[in-house]
C-alpha cells in the first residue's frame, strides 16, 4: 500500500527518510527520478543511504508506471519519493489514484518563490503544482512527521 507520496529534491535524506519510515512503518521506498534511474553512481549512493531493513527501488516515471500494478499488490507499506514536480505530475497523469502529495523539499533557485522553509517553487514548478491541484490532489508541506502539516493547495 502506498502510504506516502513525497517530493524531495534530496531524494533520500538521512533523518527525514528515517523519521518517515519509522512513523509510517515503511518497508519499501521507491525513488522516482528519471535522471537517477540512469545513473549507476547515484543508485549506489542511494542504496547506501537507505534505512536498514527497507527495500529500495529506483525507477524512471515510465518504469514505475509499467510496474504499478505489481506495486499495488505488494503487502508492504510503500513511500514514493519524487525528485521534483515535473516527474510527479507525469506520474499522476498516468496513475490518477494519488490523492495527496507531501512537499518535503524543493530547493531555492533563481526566480523561485518561498512557500515554506524548505519549499521554493519557480514558474514551472508552480504551474505543475497547479495542474496537480486541478486533478483534485491535496498538496501539503511537511518535512518530518512531527512537524506541522501546512496546506499548499490554497497557497497556489
Buried (B, 14 or more C-beta within 10 A) or exposed (E): EBBBBBBBBBBBBEEBBBBBBEEBEBBBBBBBBBEBBEBEEBBEEBEEBBBEEBEBBBBBBBBBBEEBEEBEEEEBBBBBBBBBBBBBBBBBEEBEEBEEBBBBBBEEEEEBBEBBEBBBBBEEBBBBBBBBBEEEBBBBBBBEBEEEEBEBBEBB
